[in-house]
């Protein structure tokens, strides 16, 4: 025991006599300028600037999730004293194996929903059920897959399903007008603009589908084969262009009618410490504001 104590004492003395950490020579630089930011840019980061908020307005038609094809939300008006008027079940919600991921849309005093079992429903403004329809494709097991999106356009309700389909329904009756098979899961939100339905399928393909008959107008593949794992975004459109976000972090801007790619860009980088940041999905719908496009990925990066 005494021998062990002596060995322990000698080891500690040797560590105490070891050379101290050497301080590296050289000039210390500011972290911001070291990473390529100029002094002027650094000042801009810390500079406060007044912003002008547009006047509030009422939105009485919520026919797609972001209320505008460009995904640029207006300054919406909301009552000061909100209280529950009614509530009603739309079907299957969250469970151990499923998630309710589809937001409702509102058009002409009707509320449209899609539950976790791919059952679409329509309600009036008092919560009365108008119709209900199981959209599970023939040959598939009901409730086996969850996910999809809703949008309204050209007097039709467009529905994407993770089974790999996009459908057109009559919003008054729920009757199917047409169905188009996709090459991947339809787990993102479609957007309607000027006679076409735009969407991104789970295998990172962009689609433009004719609203009147469901035929594919054009489509293209993003570079790489990454799938949309966590994204439920939708394309953004302007007067001439459509902007798509993909599971590999790529952004593509195309001409709306022909699908010709105008430009593309990539969001790269991670937020260390967050596991979700390892997924490159464009998690939010691109937003078009004037001549600028804003996008965000899973790491929290916004450009």
N, C-alpha and C positions, 0 to 999 in steps of 0.2 A: 504493500500500500504506500509505503514511504517512497519507494522507487517511482511509482506512478506519479506521485505528487511532484517529485523533482523534475521528471520529464515534462510535465505540464508547465512548471515554472520556467524551465529553459525555453520551451517553445514560445511562451508569451513574451519573454525578454527579447528573443530573436525578432518577433513581429514588431515589437516596440522600436527596435533599432533599425528596422527596414527603411529604405529611402522613401521620403514623402512624395506624394503625387506632384509631378512636374507641371507647372503652369505654362501652357503653350504661349510662345511669344507671338506678337503680332497685334495689329490694330483691331479693336472691337468695333463691329459694325452693327447698325440697327437691323433687327430681324426683318422689318418691312422692306427696307431698301435692299437687303441681301437677297431677297426673293424676287427681285426685278421691279419693285415698285419705286418710282421716283419720289423725291421729297415732296414734290407738288401733289402727287397722287396720294401720298400718306396724309397730307393735310386735308385732302378732300374726304378721306375716310372718317376723320374726326370732326369735320365741319358740319354744323347744323344748318339746315335749309328749310325754309317754310314751304309747305305744299298746299295746293289748292284742291279741295275736295268738291266734286261736282254736286249739284243739287240733288236731293233725294227724289225718287220717283217710284210709283207703284207699278209692279209687274203682275198683270192678271193672267198671263199665259206662261206656264213653265213647261214648254213642250220638249225641252231637252235639258240635260242636267245643269249646264252652265248658263242657261237662259239666252245664250247668244252663240251663233256659229263661230265667232272669233274667240269665244271663251272669256271675253273681257266683261266681267260683271259690272253692271251699273251700280250706283249707290242706292241700293234698294231701301224702300221705306218699310218700317215694321212698327206695329203698334206698341205703345209704352206698357200697357197693362194686358199681358197675354194670359189666357186661361184656357184650359182644355174644354172643348165643346163636345167632342165625341171621340171615341176610339173603337176600332174594329180590327179583328184579326185578318191578315192577308194570306195566311197559310203557314207553311213551315218556316221557322226562323233558324237561329243559330243552334248548333248541337255539337257533339264531340267530333263529328266528322264533316260537318257542313257549316257554311257561313252565309248569312243573308247579306249579299254584296250589291244588290241592284237598287238604286234610288228610284223613287216614284217620279212620274211626270204628270203634269196637269194641263188640260186643254179643254176648252169649251165646257166648263163646269163638270168635267170628269177627271177622276184620279185613276191612273193606271199603275199597277204594281206587278212585280215578278218575284215569287217566293223562292226558297232554296230548293224546291222540288220542280222548278221550271213551270209553275202554274201561274198564268197571267190572269189578272182580275181587273175589273173596272168598277169604280164606285162613284156615286153622285156626291155632291158637296155636303150631304147630310149623313154620309157613311153607308147608304143603301147599296147593296151589291147589285150591279147591273148585269154582269156576266162573268163567267169564270171558264178558263180553257186550259187543259193540260197540254203543254207544247212538247212533251217528250216525243222524239221521233219514233216512227214504227220500228220495231225490232230492238229498241233500247229499253232498259229497265227504268221505270219511273223513279226519280229521286237518286239515281246512281251518281250523277254529276251535278254540281251547282255552279252558278255564275252566269252572267249575261248582262245585257243592257237594253235600255228603252229610249226611244225618241219618237217624236211626232213630226210629220211633214206630208204635204200634199194629200191631206185628209186620210192618212194612213198611220197606223201604229207599227213602227219597225222594232223588231226584237232580235237581238243576237243571243245565241245559246252556246254554252260550252261544249255541247254535243257536236258543234261544228256546222251550225246553220245560221242563216239570217232569214227572218220571216217578215211578211207584211200581213197585218191583220186589219180588218174593218174595226175602227174604234167604237162603233155603235153596237156591233153584235159579237165581235171577237172571231168572226169567220176568217179563215186564212185565204188571202188573195194569191200569194205566191211564196215559194221557198227556194232558197239558193244554198247549195252545199259549199262550204269553205274547205280549204286544205288544212286548216288547224282549228283549234278551239275558238269559238266566238265569245271570248270572255271579256271583251272590251266594249265600250259604249259607242254605238253608231252615231253619226251626225248627218242630218239631211240638209242639203243646200242646192237650190236651183236644179231640181229634178234628179239628183244623184244622192245615193247613200254611201258615205265614206266610213271605213272602219279599218282596224288592224286586227288580224287574226293571231292566234297564239303562236304560230310558227313564223312570226315576224314578216308577214306579207301585208301590203297595203291594198285595199280594194275600193273600187268605185263601181257601184251597182245601180242600174237604172231603176228608179222608183216605180215606174209604171208596169214593168213586167219582170223584174228580178234578174235580168240578164247582166252579165259582167261587162261593164264598159271598158275598164282597164284594171290592171293590177301590176305590182312589181314587188320584188324581194329586197329586203334590206341586206347589207353585207353581213356575213356570218350567219350562224344557225341558232343563235340564242333564242330562247322562248320567253314570252312575257310571264314571269312567275308571280309577281305581286301587283302588276299594273292593271288598272281598270279605267284607263284614260280614254279619251276620244280625240280624233283629229280636230284641228281648228281650221276654219276657212275664212277667206276674205273675198273680195270681189273677183279676184283672178286666181288666187293660190289656195292650196291645201297643205297643211303642215302635219306630219305624222311623227309620233314618238314610238321607238321600238325597244324590245327587251335587251338589246345589246348596248343601249345608251346612245344610239344614233338618232339624229333628227334629219328628216328629209322635207324639203319644200318642193311641191310640184305644181304644175299648171292643173287647174281643176278639171278641165274638160278632157285633156289628152293624156294626163299622167306623166308628161315629160318632166324629169327631175331638174329643177332650177338650181338647187344647191343642197349640200348635206354637211352636217357637222356632228361632232361626238362630244359627249360629256364624260370625262374621265376623272378619276380621283376618288379617294375614300375618306371617310371620317373615322379614324382609328378608334377602337373601343366599342364600336357598334357593329354587331354581326350583320345587320340588315344592309350596311353600307357596302358589303361585298357583292350585293346584287345590283346590276347596272341598269335595271329597268327605269324608263322614264315614268315616274309614278304619278305625276299629275298631268292633266291635259295641257298641251301647249297653249299659250295665250298670245293673241295678236293684238298689239296696240299701235295703231298707226303703221309705221314701217318697221317696227321692232317685234321680235318674237321672244317670249320668255318661257323657259322650260326648267324643270327640276327633276333630279334623279334620286335614287334611294339613299344616297349618302348625305342628303340635305343640301347638295350644291344647286344653286339657282343661277342661271345665266340669261 
